[in-house]
Amino acid sequence: MTLLDCLPSLHNAATPRIDPAIWPFTTTVDELGRLCVGDVPLTDIADEFRTPTYVLDESDFRRRLQGYRTVLRDVEVLYAAKSLLTAHVARWVAEEGAGLDVSSAGELAIALAGGVDPARIVLHGNAKPVDEVRDATAVGIGRIVIDSAMEIAYLACTARRPQPVLIRVTPDIDICGHAAVTTGVNDQKFGFTLADGRAADAATGVLRQPALNLIGLHCHIGSQITDATLYGEVIRRMIAAMADIRRSRGVILSELNIGGGHGVPYVSGDPELSVAELADIIDDALDWACATERFPRPRIVVEPGRAISARAGVTLYRVVSVKSQPGGRTFVSVDGGMSDNPRVALYGAKYTVALANRHALGPTKLVTIAGRHCESGDEIARDVELPADVHPGDLLAVACAGAYQHSMASNYNMVGRPPIVAVRHGKATELVRRETTADLLARDRGWSGGAGRHD
Ligand SMILES: Cc1ncc(COP(=O)(O)O)c(C=O)c1O
């Protein structure tokens, strides 16, 4: 019999607050105080796959994609693979009836390995290597988003059939977010500006190429956007640009891709983009802009990544040491860090952390969760409330870890990247295995056991 059985009133105090806005839909706390996702205790995953490990709630991922497809009924949904991609994830996307946007040969290969129809894949990139473009056209990729004048020239040479293409446009809309993810203003590397008629000139360049079939315009104004009205402004400016191209170049474009960037909460109280509100705004803006410009309603495409994958993911870490600095903070150091989650160092991102292996009885204290890497900036979260008796061996779970963590992970300090383990209906399935020291050595030509070191 546990203390909780004797004193049921303790139960509330002992249950960590699991905010459904941040944690996977299936998160629960069992009678032993263990966090469970997909009906699997996270301690079981840590025991079997060790730590750090990325856990992915398949039901959460699928449900969010279904939500998009239900609410944005007349809109094509392309999942942004850059946020998180494995062959299984690609298969889930295909099974849920969505397409995929990719930005490299690697993402394309994994999407194809997951059985995604190449016709449902869109290729992006401001500096696509020529061989990657050639390979993408060879497999019959559905659409390519052109980002530079040079790309028009070499795509015209490599395309095997009239290749459907869109032109990426910067509509000069500032999301007032982090500079690293603000992509809709003129002074950044992506796309053709509306200013100076650059986008219309690009249209002329594409229209001259018989191997290219210009079907529409694309834009992506940035990430972590929570104000849906910005997409209304995107649509108004982009329809005006399409109408301008019709006037000056005599062609009616039929597709408008307004990108992704839909914001999600990382800590309780953070705002998030409402997909229902977005649906209304898209409709209203299209009605208004198409009526004003007397332009036929184009097919709308969106490319959410984070909004599908972020909340499905939880990262597990084992506490390695607890240290209170005199007059300073208490550091709870774990066995991962900026190599598996660079977002804190890159963007100052905030995270929610919970004790995952036991009831949190007794007093709590505010701590900093620190990583294992050789930088003082290697932190996972500050001001996290944990039991005052947190100790080495405890298991911590970090919420909202599905997007831009595995896909941005590195080998800093020659640490192997963690595995991804999917959970669903009480079953855990390894989607990507842990990277081992042997994997790291295998790439190193200086290792005497390495194959092909003289080539
Ligand atoms: C072209 C494009 N589409 C979609 C996305 C997905 O953005 P998010 O994951 O914020 O939805 C990105 C992110 O960088 C992007 O560059």
The ligand as an SDF file (V2000), in Angstrom:
LIG
                    3D

 16 16  0  0  0  0  0  0  0  0999 V2000
    8.4890   27.1610  -46.7340 C   0  0  0  0  0  0  0  0  0  0  0  0
    8.0870   26.6980  -45.3860 C   0  0  0  0  0  0  0  0  0  0  0  0
    6.8860   26.1190  -45.2350 N   0  0  0  0  0  0  0  0  0  0  0  0
    6.4800   25.6500  -44.0300 C   0  0  0  0  0  0  0  0  0  0  0  0
    7.2900   25.7670  -42.9200 C   0  0  0  0  0  0  0  0  0  0  0  0
    6.7850   25.2020  -41.6180 C   0  0  0  0  0  0  0  0  0  0  0  0
    6.7700   26.1240  -40.6110 O   0  0  0  0  0  0  0  0  0  0  0  0
    6.1070   25.7270  -39.1850 P   0  0  0  0  0  0  0  0  0  0  0  0
    6.7530   24.4650  -38.7450 O   0  0  0  0  0  0  0  0  0  0  0  0
    6.4310   26.8730  -38.3150 O   0  0  0  0  0  0  0  0  0  0  0  0
    4.6560   25.5360  -39.4450 O   0  0  0  0  0  0  0  0  0  0  0  0
    8.5430   26.3750  -43.0300 C   0  0  0  0  0  0  0  0  0  0  0  0
    9.4220   26.5230  -41.8630 C   0  0  0  0  0  0  0  0  0  0  0  0
   10.5010   27.0070  -41.8820 O   0  0  0  0  0  0  0  0  0  0  0  0
    8.9550   26.8440  -44.3070 C   0  0  0  0  0  0  0  0  0  0  0  0
   10.1570   27.4090  -44.4810 O   0  0  0  0  0  0  0  0  0  0  0  0
  1  2  1  0
  2  3  1  0
  2 15  2  0
  3  4  2  0
  4  5  1  0
  5  6  1  0
  5 12  2  0
  6  7  1  0
  7  8  1  0
  8  9  2  0
  8 10  1  0
  8 11  1  0
 12 13  1  0
 12 15  1  0
 13 14  2  0
 15 16  1  0
M  END
$$$$
